[in-house]
Amino acid sequence: MAKIADEWRSKLIMEIRRKLIHITGLMVPFGILVFGRIFTTTAILLALIMAVFLEAGRLKGMIKLPEVREHEEAKVAGYFYYILGSLLTVAIFKPAISIAAMLMLSLGDAISGIIGSMLENSNVRSGDKGWRIKPLPITLGMFMTCILVGHASSGITGLPFEVYLAGAIGATMADGISVFIRNRVVDDNLTIPIVAGTAMSIVALA
């Protein structure tokens, strides 16, 4: 029992450390609000270029990143898709929707990951086992966080309930369902903000 508790505690601490880095994505909504869309897009693009060189060095064994998950060691890591997803979200969607979508990624996925660190079989994107769905507690945690985030930010974004509800549903689906294309899993750091932003844009237009 002590060994199991130690393993669980170690896993939880590692996930919290990873998600603290994840939450740095809050700089994206902040950048949009303070500096504008063009400046923020440019800054993310520069970060993506730096990430390309960083990942190239890491995959060649020249650089070691301690927060990279075990199943990501031989492939492009999640932080790269996080930056790419952020860039596409800010570039494609209106600022209000970009802000909400990035908050859902930064905070919603953080809560999802922390809950998942306490449950067995929560990582549906490791290995190659086809489409799978995360356990219900993770899905509910993600959805409720995204709803709260949408509501809390609505004073800034001006998005009505039905719009950020659609975003929360989209973000939860992107987080909770593993999607494989040509036997390669699609990283949720890329899909969460894009699916959420697309859902919100469709409902806003409707």
N, CA and C of each residue as an Amber inpcrd file, in Angstrom:
protein
   618
   0.8260000  -1.2130000   0.0000000   0.0000000   0.0000000   0.0000000
   0.8610000   1.2650000   0.0000000   1.9470000   1.2380000   0.7800000
   2.8320000   2.4000000   0.8520000   3.4630000   2.6740000  -0.5010000
   3.8410000   1.5960000  -1.2110000   4.4420000   1.7520000  -2.5260000
   3.4470000   2.3510000  -3.5040000   2.2120000   1.8740000  -3.4380000
   1.1640000   2.3960000  -4.3310000   0.9110000   3.8740000  -4.0350000
   0.8720000   4.2230000  -2.7470000   0.6510000   5.6230000  -2.3580000
   1.7810000   6.5020000  -2.8450000   3.0210000   5.9990000  -2.7460000
   4.1710000   6.7680000  -3.2050000   4.1330000   6.9750000  -4.7150000
   3.7520000   5.9380000  -5.4400000   3.6580000   6.0400000  -6.8920000
   2.5680000   7.0300000  -7.2990000   1.4350000   6.9440000  -6.6040000
   0.3350000   7.8770000  -6.8950000   0.7400000   9.3130000  -6.5950000
   1.4120000   9.5300000  -5.4610000   1.8520000  10.8700000  -5.0810000
   2.8670000  11.4190000  -6.0860000   3.7830000  10.5700000  -6.5250000
   4.7850000  10.9870000  -7.5010000   4.1310000  11.3680000  -8.8220000
   3.1420000  10.5730000  -9.2260000   2.4220000  10.8430000 -10.4700000
   1.6390000  12.1480000 -10.3820000   1.0110000  12.3800000  -9.2260000
   0.2340000  13.5990000  -9.0310000   1.1350000  14.8260000  -9.0530000
   2.2610000  14.7540000  -8.3690000   3.1960000  15.8790000  -8.3250000
   3.7190000  16.2050000  -9.7250000   4.0670000  15.1630000 -10.4770000
   4.5540000  15.3630000 -11.8390000   3.4920000  16.0190000 -12.7100000
   2.2360000  15.5850000 -12.5570000   1.1610000  16.1470000 -13.3660000
   0.9120000  17.6050000 -12.9890000   0.9730000  17.9180000 -11.7090000
   0.7900000  19.3070000 -11.2760000   1.9030000  20.1840000 -11.8360000
   3.1280000  19.6750000 -11.8180000   4.2560000  20.4230000 -12.3720000
   4.0520000  20.6810000 -13.8570000   3.5790000  19.6560000 -14.5740000
   3.3370000  19.8120000 -16.0040000   2.2240000  20.8170000 -16.2580000
   1.1790000  20.7710000 -15.4420000   0.0460000  21.6590000 -15.6690000
   0.3400000  23.1020000 -15.2420000   1.2830000  23.2840000 -14.3240000
   1.6990000  24.6450000 -13.9910000   2.3630000  25.2890000 -15.2020000
   3.1280000  24.4970000 -15.9410000   3.6980000  24.9910000 -17.1920000
   2.5860000  25.2230000 -18.2040000   1.6260000  24.3090000 -18.2150000
   0.4720000  24.3910000 -19.1170000  -0.2730000  25.7150000 -18.9250000
  -0.3870000  26.1410000 -17.6740000  -1.1670000  27.3380000 -17.3520000
  -0.4870000  28.6090000 -17.8580000   0.7870000  28.5040000 -18.2580000
   1.4340000  29.6730000 -18.8650000   0.6990000  30.1080000 -20.1290000
  -0.1420000  29.2070000 -20.6520000  -0.9580000  29.5690000 -21.8060000
  -1.9280000  30.6970000 -21.5200000  -2.1100000  31.0290000 -20.2380000
  -2.9540000  32.1800000 -19.8900000  -2.3700000  33.4830000 -20.4280000
  -1.0880000  33.4530000 -20.7860000  -0.4670000  34.6480000 -21.3730000
  -1.0770000  34.9840000 -22.7260000  -1.6740000  33.9800000 -23.3820000
  -2.2670000  34.2290000 -24.6960000  -3.5080000  35.1260000 -24.5850000
  -4.5100000  34.7770000 -23.7400000  -5.6370000  35.7070000 -23.5570000
  -5.1760000  37.0680000 -23.0570000  -4.2120000  37.0670000 -22.1420000
  -3.6770000  38.3270000 -21.6250000  -3.0650000  39.1550000 -22.7560000
  -2.3210000  38.4900000 -23.6270000  -1.6950000  39.1890000 -24.7460000
  -2.7200000  39.7840000 -25.6950000  -3.7960000  39.0290000 -25.9560000
  -4.8490000  39.5430000 -26.8490000  -5.4900000  40.7910000 -26.2590000
  -5.7730000  40.7450000 -24.9650000  -6.4500000  41.8580000 -24.3030000
  -5.5650000  43.0910000 -24.1990000  -4.2910000  42.8920000 -23.9060000
  -3.3960000  44.0200000 -23.6420000  -2.6850000  44.5210000 -24.9010000
  -2.2000000  43.5810000 -25.7120000  -1.3650000  43.9750000 -26.8530000
  -2.0490000  43.8200000 -28.2070000  -3.1600000  43.1110000 -28.2350000
  -3.8810000  42.9390000 -29.4870000  -3.5690000  41.6260000 -30.1890000
  -4.3780000  41.3360000 -31.1820000  -4.3110000  40.0370000 -31.8780000
  -3.0340000  39.8740000 -32.6950000  -2.6400000  40.9260000 -33.4340000
  -1.4740000  40.8170000 -34.3190000  -0.1950000  40.5850000 -33.5150000
  -0.0030000  41.3610000 -32.4450000   1.1850000  41.2060000 -31.6060000
   1.2280000  39.8120000 -30.9960000   0.0990000  39.3560000 -30.4920000
   0.0450000  38.0390000 -29.8470000   0.3170000  36.9300000 -30.8370000
  -0.2440000  37.0330000 -32.0390000   0.0070000  36.0330000 -33.0710000
   1.4880000  35.9750000 -33.4220000   2.1100000  37.1440000 -33.5450000
   3.5390000  37.2040000 -33.8640000   4.3790000  36.5780000 -32.7540000
   4.0290000  36.8760000 -31.5110000   4.7780000  36.3310000 -30.3720000
   4.6640000  34.8120000 -30.3240000   3.4720000  34.2790000 -30.5820000
   3.2900000  32.8220000 -30.5670000   4.0440000  32.1760000 -31.7200000
   4.0560000  32.8450000 -32.8710000   4.7900000  32.3250000 -34.0200000
   6.2810000  32.2080000 -33.7090000   6.8260000  33.2160000 -33.0530000
   8.2350000  33.1720000 -32.6510000   8.4820000  32.0290000 -31.6620000
   7.5380000  31.8530000 -30.7350000   7.6560000  30.7540000 -29.7740000
   7.6140000  29.4070000 -30.4930000   6.7880000  29.2990000 -31.5290000
   6.6880000  28.0520000 -32.2890000   7.9920000  27.7560000 -33.0270000
   8.6000000  28.7880000 -33.5980000   9.8760000  28.6070000 -34.2910000
  10.9420000  28.1160000 -33.3140000  10.9680000  28.7130000 -32.1180000
  11.9120000  28.2570000 -31.0920000  11.6340000  26.8090000 -30.7050000
  10.3440000  26.4510000 -30.6180000   9.9640000  25.0870000 -30.2470000
  10.3960000  24.0710000 -31.2990000  10.3900000  24.4800000 -32.5670000
  10.8400000  23.5870000 -33.6400000  12.2940000  23.1790000 -33.4130000
  13.1400000  24.1650000 -33.1290000  14.5560000  23.8750000 -32.8760000
  14.7470000  23.0850000 -31.5820000  13.9390000  23.4110000 -30.5770000
  14.0390000  22.7100000 -29.2980000  13.6580000  21.2430000 -29.4510000
  12.5740000  20.9890000 -30.1630000  12.1340000  19.6110000 -30.3760000
  13.1160000  18.8340000 -31.2470000  13.6840000  19.5100000 -32.2420000
  14.6700000  18.8440000 -33.0920000  15.8570000  18.3800000 -32.2540000
  16.3160000  19.2430000 -31.3520000  17.4270000  18.8840000 -30.4700000
  17.0470000  17.7910000 -29.4860000  15.8210000  17.8550000 -28.9600000
  15.3850000  16.8470000 -27.9860000  15.2590000  15.4820000 -28.6220000
  14.6670000  15.4250000 -29.8180000  14.4620000  14.1460000 -30.4870000
  15.7780000  13.5200000 -30.9490000  16.8000000  14.3500000 -31.1090000
  18.1270000  13.8410000 -31.4610000  18.9420000  13.4820000 -30.2190000
  18.3480000  13.6880000 -29.0410000  19.0330000  13.3490000 -27.8040000
  19.9960000  14.3940000 -27.3080000  19.9490000  15.5880000 -27.9030000
  20.8660000  16.6550000 -27.5260000  20.3500000  17.4780000 -26.3460000
  19.0290000  17.4270000 -26.1370000  18.3870000  18.2200000 -25.0860000
  17.4770000  17.2980000 -24.2820000  17.4380000  17.5060000 -22.9800000
  16.5560000  16.7280000 -22.1000000  15.5520000  17.6580000 -21.4460000
  14.2630000  17.3630000 -21.6320000  13.2050000  18.1500000 -21.0090000
  12.5250000  17.2800000 -19.9590000  12.6450000  17.6140000 -18.6820000
  12.1540000  16.7310000 -17.6110000  10.6480000  16.5440000 -17.5660000
   9.8780000  17.5000000 -18.1020000   8.4220000  17.4050000 -17.9820000
   7.7560000  16.6540000 -19.1290000   8.5560000  16.1570000 -20.0690000
   8.0000000  15.4040000 -21.1920000   7.5870000  14.0160000 -20.7100000
   6.3770000  13.6040000 -21.0740000   5.8740000  12.3060000 -20.6440000
   6.6350000  11.1780000 -21.3150000   6.5920000  10.0170000 -20.6650000
   7.3520000   8.8660000 -21.1510000   6.9530000   8.4810000 -22.5660000
   5.6450000   8.4930000 -22.8500000   5.2040000   8.0740000 -24.1770000
   5.4560000   9.1280000 -25.2460000   5.9500000  10.3130000 -24.8440000
   6.2620000  11.3690000 -25.8040000   7.7490000  11.4500000 -26.1210000
   8.5540000  10.6240000 -25.4810000  10.0040000  10.7520000 -25.6090000
  10.5020000  10.5380000 -27.0270000   9.8240000   9.7160000 -27.8000000
  10.2800000   9.4150000 -29.1580000   9.4430000  10.1290000 -30.2210000
   8.5970000  11.0560000 -29.8040000   7.7910000  11.7940000 -30.7690000
   7.6410000  13.2370000 -30.3090000   7.0340000  14.0500000 -31.1500000
   6.8520000  15.4620000 -30.8280000   6.0190000  15.5930000 -29.5610000
   6.4970000  16.3930000 -28.6230000   5.8690000  16.5060000 -27.3040000
   4.6480000  17.4150000 -27.3290000   3.8380000  17.2740000 -26.2740000
   2.5740000  17.9990000 -26.1970000   2.7180000  19.5030000 -26.1870000
   3.8070000  20.0290000 -25.6030000   3.9520000  21.4880000 -25.5210000
   4.0410000  22.1150000 -26.9130000   4.6170000  21.3630000 -27.8790000
   4.7160000  21.8810000 -29.2470000   3.3200000  22.0530000 -29.8390000
   2.4700000  21.0530000 -29.6370000   1.0940000  21.1400000 -30.1450000
   0.3070000  22.2170000 -29.4050000   0.6730000  22.4470000 -28.1530000
   0.0320000  23.5180000 -27.3770000   0.3040000  24.8650000 -28.0420000
   1.5590000  25.0920000 -28.4060000   1.9280000  26.3580000 -29.0600000
   1.2760000  26.4530000 -30.4330000   1.2920000  25.3510000 -31.1780000
   0.6780000  25.3410000 -32.5090000  -0.8220000  25.5910000 -32.4090000
  -1.4810000  24.9210000 -31.4630000  -2.9100000  25.1290000 -31.2630000
  -3.2330000  26.5560000 -30.8750000  -2.3870000  27.1520000 -30.0500000
  -2.5680000  28.5490000 -29.6410000  -2.4620000  29.4770000 -30.8390000
  -1.4570000  29.2250000 -31.6820000  -1.2560000  30.0630000 -32.8730000
  -2.4540000  29.9960000 -33.8060000  -2.9190000  28.7920000 -34.0960000
  -4.0590000  28.6280000 -34.9970000  -5.3240000  29.2480000 -34.4120000
  -5.5170000  29.0890000 -33.1180000  -6.7100000  29.6260000 -32.4580000
  -6.7520000  31.1390000 -32.5500000  -5.6520000  31.7820000 -32.2380000
  -5.6040000  33.2530000 -32.2690000  -5.7130000  33.7610000 -33.7010000
  -5.1090000  33.0350000 -34.6400000  -5.1120000  33.4840000 -36.0380000
  -6.4650000  33.2910000 -36.7180000  -7.1700000  32.2350000 -36.3460000
  -8.4060000  31.8750000 -37.0560000  -9.6460000  32.5600000 -36.4790000
  -9.7750000  32.5630000 -35.1650000 -11.0290000  32.9840000 -34.5500000
 -11.0030000  34.4430000 -34.0980000 -12.1880000  34.9700000 -33.8900000
 -12.3070000  36.3310000 -33.3600000 -11.7050000  36.3780000 -31.9570000
 -11.1980000  37.5500000 -31.5420000 -10.5270000  37.6510000 -30.2360000
 -11.3380000  37.1040000 -29.0650000 -12.6290000  37.4180000 -29.0030000
 -13.4490000  36.9580000 -27.8750000 -13.4880000  35.4390000 -27.8120000
 -13.6320000  34.8060000 -28.9540000 -13.6870000  33.3470000 -29.0010000
 -12.3110000  32.7450000 -28.7330000 -11.2700000  33.3980000 -29.2430000
  -9.9050000  32.9240000 -28.9790000  -9.6010000  32.9390000 -27.4910000
 -10.0090000  34.0020000 -26.8240000  -9.7700000  34.1220000 -25.3810000
 -10.4520000  32.9860000 -24.6310000 -11.7390000  32.7670000 -24.9310000
 -12.4830000  31.7050000 -24.2450000 -11.8930000  30.3280000 -24.5340000
 -11.5400000  30.0830000 -25.7900000 -10.9920000  28.7840000 -26.1760000
  -9.6560000  28.5150000 -25.4860000  -8.8130000  29.5380000 -25.3940000
  -7.5070000  29.3600000 -24.7540000  -7.6430000  29.1880000 -23.2490000
  -8.6120000  29.8300000 -22.6530000  -8.8590000  29.6270000 -21.2180000
  -9.3360000  28.2040000 -20.9510000 -10.1530000  27.6830000 -21.8620000
 -10.6270000  26.3060000 -21.7060000  -9.4790000  25.3220000 -21.8400000
  -8.5290000  25.6200000 -22.7360000  -7.3600000  24.7680000 -22.8650000
  -6.4710000  24.8690000 -21.6330000  -6.1510000  26.0860000 -21.2290000
  -5.2040000  26.2910000 -20.1280000  -5.7280000  25.7580000 -18.8060000
  -6.9650000  26.0880000 -18.4690000  -7.5160000  25.7270000 -17.1630000
  -8.2720000  24.4030000 -17.1930000  -9.0730000  24.2150000 -18.2250000
  -9.8440000  22.9740000 -18.3150000  -8.9680000  21.7510000 -18.4330000
  -7.9870000  21.8190000 -19.3130000  -7.1020000  20.6790000 -19.4990000
  -6.2040000  20.4550000 -18.2890000  -5.8930000  21.5390000 -17.5770000
  -5.1020000  21.3980000 -16.3480000  -5.8650000  20.5840000 -15.3080000
  -7.1330000  20.9250000 -15.1120000  -7.9650000  20.1840000 -14.1560000
  -8.1510000  18.7410000 -14.6180000  -8.3720000  18.5670000 -15.9130000
  -8.5390000  17.2250000 -16.4650000  -7.3130000  16.3640000 -16.1810000
  -6.1320000  16.9380000 -16.3870000  -4.9030000  16.1920000 -16.1670000
  -4.6850000  15.8280000 -14.7130000  -4.9910000  16.7590000 -13.8210000
  -4.8070000  16.5040000 -12.3910000  -5.7580000  15.4110000 -11.9090000
  -7.0230000  15.4750000 -12.3550000  -7.9840000  14.4190000 -11.9940000
  -7.5130000  13.0820000 -12.5700000  -7.0400000  13.1290000 -13.8100000
  -6.5890000  11.9020000 -14.4650000  -5.4000000  11.2610000 -13.7870000
  -4.5660000  12.0730000 -13.1290000  -3.3900000  11.5160000 -12.4460000
  -3.7850000  10.6690000 -11.2450000  -5.0300000  10.8110000 -10.7950000
  -5.5050000  10.0510000  -9.6420000  -6.3110000   8.8200000 -10.0340000
  -6.4730000   8.6010000 -11.3530000  -7.2770000   7.4870000 -11.8310000
  -6.4590000   6.5610000 -12.7110000  -6.8380000   5.3050000 -12.7440000
  -6.1880000   4.3410000 -13.6110000  -6.7580000   4.4490000 -15.0250000
  -5.9200000   4.1250000 -16.0040000  -6.3320000   4.0720000 -17.4120000
  -6.9320000   5.3900000 -17.9080000  -6.3800000   6.5050000 -17.4210000
  -6.9240000   7.8000000 -17.8120000  -6.2430000   8.3710000 -19.0470000
  -5.0470000   7.8640000 -19.3600000  -4.3290000   8.3760000 -20.5240000
  -4.7650000   7.5920000 -21.7610000  -5.7270000   8.1500000 -22.4790000
  -6.2820000   7.4440000 -23.6290000  -5.4600000   7.6670000 -24.8960000
  -4.3990000   8.4690000 -24.7850000  -3.5940000   8.7740000 -25.9680000
  -2.2220000   8.1260000 -25.9640000  -1.9560000   7.2900000 -24.9910000
  -0.6910000   6.5590000 -24.9870000  -0.8560000   5.2640000 -25.7640000
   0.1670000   4.8840000 -26.4770000   0.0960000   3.6580000 -27.2560000
  -0.7330000   3.8250000 -28.5170000  -1.1870000   2.7380000 -29.0450000
  -1.9710000   2.7480000 -30.2780000  -3.1270000   1.7660000 -30.1300000
  -4.1420000   2.1850000 -29.3820000  -5.2560000   1.2940000 -29.0770000
  -6.5680000   1.7720000 -29.6860000  -6.4740000   2.6570000 -30.6600000
  -7.6860000   3.1310000 -31.2900000  -8.4270000   4.1580000 -30.4530000
  -9.6300000   4.4670000 -30.8610000 -10.4100000   5.5010000 -30.2000000
 -10.8630000   5.0330000 -28.8240000 -10.6050000   5.8580000 -27.8230000
 -11.0320000   5.5580000 -26.4530000 -11.5790000   6.8210000 -25.8070000
 -12.2940000   6.6540000 -24.7020000 -12.8970000   7.7810000 -23.9940000
 -12.3820000   7.8130000 -22.5620000 -12.0790000   9.0080000 -22.0620000
 -11.5870000   9.1360000 -20.6970000 -12.6960000   8.7990000 -19.6950000
 -12.3240000   8.3960000 -18.4820000 -13.3190000   8.1020000 -17.4420000
 -14.2170000   9.2950000 -17.1540000 -15.4320000   9.0160000 -16.6940000
 -16.4460000  10.0490000 -16.4560000 -15.9860000  11.1620000 -15.5080000
 -15.2930000  10.8780000 -14.3950000 -14.8700000  11.9700000 -13.5050000
 -14.0000000  13.0090000 -14.2110000 -13.1470000  12.5660000 -15.1430000
 -12.2990000  13.4930000 -15.8870000 -13.1560000  14.3330000 -16.8290000
 -14.0660000  13.6750000 -17.5100000 -14.9440000  14.3790000 -18.4540000
 -15.7870000  15.4400000 -17.7420000 -16.3510000  15.0670000 -16.5960000
 -17.1620000  16.0250000 -15.8390000 -16.3110000  17.1780000 -15.3270000
 -15.0980000  16.8740000 -14.8510000 -14.2090000  17.9210000 -14.3610000
 -13.8480000  18.8980000 -15.4520000 -13.5570000  18.3770000 -16.6280000
 -13.2240000  19.2230000 -17.7780000 -14.4190000  20.0950000 -18.1680000
 -15.5940000  19.4840000 -18.2700000 -16.7810000  20.2230000 -18.7020000
 -17.1540000  21.3210000 -17.7130000 -17.1810000  20.9980000 -16.4400000
 -17.5630000  21.9900000 -15.4330000 -16.5560000  23.1370000 -15.3760000
 -15.2790000  22.8170000 -15.5080000 -14.2620000  23.8710000 -15.5100000
 -14.4480000  24.7950000 -16.7050000 -14.7070000  24.2200000 -17.8720000
 -14.8890000  25.0330000 -19.0810000 -16.1370000  25.9170000 -18.9850000
 -17.2020000  25.3780000 -18.3910000 -18.4090000  26.1880000 -18.1960000
 -18.1160000  27.3550000 -17.2580000 -17.4300000  27.0730000 -16.1590000
 -17.0840000  28.1270000 -15.2060000 -16.1670000  29.1640000 -15.8350000
 -15.2170000  28.7000000 -16.6250000 -14.3010000  29.6040000 -17.3120000
 -15.0680000  30.4850000 -18.3040000 -15.9850000  29.8650000 -19.0530000
 -16.7850000  30.6320000 -20.0060000 -17.6270000  31.6820000 -19.3220000
 -18.2220000  31.2980000 -18.1950000 -19.0530000  32.2490000 -17.4480000
 -18.2120000  33.3710000 -16.8420000 -17.0950000  33.0010000 -16.2200000
 -16.2550000  33.9920000 -15.5560000 -15.6590000  34.9940000 -16.5410000
 -15.3740000  34.5330000 -17.7580000 -14.7580000  35.4250000 -18.7550000
 -15.7820000  36.1420000 -19.6270000 -17.0640000  35.8140000 -19.4710000
 -18.0850000  36.4020000 -20.3440000 -18.2020000  37.9120000 -20.1670000
 -17.8330000  38.4070000 -18.9940000 -17.8460000  39.8560000 -18.7950000
 -16.8360000  40.5560000 -19.6700000 -15.7620000  39.8400000 -20.0300000
 -14.7270000  40.3950000 -20.9040000 -15.0170000  40.0670000 -22.3680000
 -15.3770000  38.8120000 -22.6290000 -15.5800000  38.3810000 -24.0100000
 -16.9260000  38.7960000 -24.5810000 -17.9220000  38.9500000 -23.6950000
 -19.2620000  39.2760000 -24.1620000 -19.9880000  38.0950000 -24.7760000
 -19.4530000  36.8910000 -24.6030000 -20.0830000  35.7110000 -25.2020000
 -21.2800000  35.2720000 -24.3610000 -22.4170000  35.0110000 -24.9910000
 -23.5960000  34.5340000 -24.2520000 -23.4400000  33.0780000 -23.8430000
 -24.3370000  32.6300000 -22.9630000 -24.2500000  31.2890000 -22.3960000
 -24.2100000  30.2070000 -23.4660000 -25.0870000  30.3050000 -24.4730000
 -25.1560000  29.2250000 -25.4530000 -23.8610000  29.0900000 -26.2590000
 -23.1440000  30.1970000 -26.4010000 -21.8880000  30.1530000 -27.1590000
 -20.7980000  29.4660000 -26.3500000 -20.5830000  29.9090000 -25.0960000
 -19.5170000  29.2490000 -24.3350000 -19.9210000  27.8500000 -23.8650000
 -21.2380000  27.5600000 -23.8370000 -21.6740000  26.1840000 -23.5830000
 -21.2110000  25.2820000 -24.7290000 -21.3920000  25.7690000 -25.9510000
 -20.9360000  25.0040000 -27.1090000 -19.4290000  24.8050000 -27.0640000
 -18.7110000  25.8360000 -26.6390000 -17.2640000  25.7230000 -26.5140000
 -16.8630000  24.7080000 -25.4650000 -17.5780000  24.6940000 -24.3480000
 -17.2870000  23.7330000 -23.2800000 -17.5240000  22.3030000 -23.7450000
 -18.6080000  22.0990000 -24.4800000 -18.9000000  20.7630000 -25.0170000
 -17.8100000  20.3370000 -25.9920000 -17.4360000  21.2460000 -26.8870000
 -16.3930000  20.9450000 -27.8630000 -15.0590000  20.6450000 -27.2050000
 -14.6780000  21.4660000 -26.2250000 -13.4120000  21.2560000 -25.5230000
 -13.4060000  19.9280000 -24.7760000 -14.5290000  19.5930000 -24.1520000
 -14.6360000  18.3390000 -23.3990000 -14.5350000  17.1390000 -24.3210000
 -15.1670000  17.2100000 -25.4770000 -15.0820000  16.1160000 -26.4430000
 -13.6530000  15.9570000 -26.9600000 -13.0040000  17.0820000 -27.2660000
 -11.6310000  17.0260000 -27.7730000 -10.6720000  16.4820000 -26.7280000
 -10.9270000  16.7920000 -25.4720000 -10.0820000  16.3010000 -24.3850000
 -10.3600000  14.8380000 -24.0670000 -11.6180000  14.4620000 -24.1010000
 -12.0200000  13.1550000 -23.5840000 -11.9900000  12.0110000 -24.5630000
 -11.9500000  12.3140000 -25.8630000 -11.9910000  11.2570000 -26.8700000
 -10.6710000  11.2310000 -27.6320000 -10.0200000  10.0950000 -27.6500000
  -8.7660000   9.9670000 -28.4010000  -9.0960000   9.7510000 -29.8700000
  -8.4440000  10.5360000 -30.7210000  -8.6670000  10.4310000 -32.1590000
  -7.3580000   9.9970000 -32.8190000  -7.4240000   8.9460000 -33.6260000
  -6.2530000   8.4430000 -34.3250000  -6.4370000   8.6320000 -35.8300000
  -5.4300000   9.1930000 -36.4610000  -5.4140000   9.3550000 -37.9100000
  -4.1750000   8.6600000 -38.4400000  -4.3730000   7.6500000 -39.2860000
  -3.2590000   6.8520000 -39.8250000  -2.3960000   6.2970000 -38.6930000
  -3.0640000   5.7640000 -37.7030000  -2.4120000   5.1270000 -36.5520000
  -1.5940000   6.0950000 -35.6980000  -1.8430000   7.3880000 -35.8530000
  -1.1830000   8.3970000 -35.0310000  -2.2350000   9.1750000 -34.2470000
  -1.9990000   9.3080000 -32.9580000  -2.9600000  10.0100000 -32.1240000
  -2.8600000  11.5140000 -32.3580000  -3.9990000  12.1790000 -32.3480000
  -4.0440000  13.6340000 -32.4970000  -3.9760000  14.2420000 -31.1020000
  -2.9970000  15.0990000 -30.8550000  -2.7740000  15.6630000 -29.5250000
  -3.8970000  16.6190000 -29.1400000  -4.4070000  16.4730000 -27.9190000
  -5.5330000  17.3130000 -27.4900000  -5.1320000  18.7600000 -27.2370000
  -3.8440000  19.0340000 -27.0650000  -3.4160000  20.4240000 -26.9420000
  -3.6680000  21.1910000 -28.2360000  -3.7170000  20.4690000 -29.3250000
  -4.0350000  21.0650000 -30.6200000  -5.5370000  21.1290000 -30.8500000
  -6.2350000  20.0470000 -30.4940000  -7.6500000  19.9680000 -30.8430000
  -8.5800000  20.7180000 -29.8900000  -8.2240000  20.8040000 -28.6100000
  -9.1330000  21.4380000 -27.6410000  -9.4940000  22.8690000 -28.0320000
  -8.5190000  23.7650000 -28.2440000  -8.9160000  25.1430000 -28.5650000
  -9.5560000  25.2780000 -29.9400000  -9.1350000  24.4470000 -30.8880000
  -9.6810000  24.5510000 -32.2400000 -11.1170000  24.0450000 -32.2910000
 -11.3780000  22.9020000 -31.6570000 -12.7510000  22.3730000 -31.6290000
 -13.6600000  23.3060000 -30.8340000 -13.1600000  23.7940000 -29.6870000
 -13.9480000  24.7270000 -28.8700000 -14.2330000  26.0020000 -29.6470000
 -13.2100000  26.5440000 -30.3060000 -13.3850000  27.7690000 -31.0750000
 -14.3340000  27.5940000 -32.2410000 -14.2390000  26.4570000 -32.9180000
 -15.1300000  26.1790000 -34.0420000 -16.5740000  26.0650000 -33.5740000
 -16.7960000  25.3530000 -32.4730000 -18.1520000  25.1910000 -31.9330000
 -18.7440000  26.5410000 -31.5370000 -17.9430000  27.3600000 -30.8750000
 -18.4310000  28.6840000 -30.4650000 -18.7170000  29.5710000 -31.6630000
 -17.8810000  29.4900000 -32.6870000 -18.0780000  30.3110000 -33.8940000
 -19.3620000  29.9200000 -34.6030000 -19.6230000  28.6180000 -34.6970000
 -20.8410000  28.1520000 -35.3680000 -22.0800000  28.6230000 -34.6260000
 -22.0900000  28.4550000 -33.3170000 -23.2610000  28.8780000 -32.5300000
 -23.4090000  30.3920000 -32.5680000 -22.3090000  31.1350000 -32.5380000
 -22.3730000  32.5950000 -32.5960000 -22.9660000  33.0640000 -33.9260000
 -22.6190000  32.4020000 -35.0110000 -23.1550000  32.7580000 -36.3170000
 -24.6250000  32.3890000 -36.4340000 -24.9870000  31.2640000 -35.7840000
 -26.3850000  30.8010000 -35.8340000 -27.2930000  31.7070000 -35.0450000
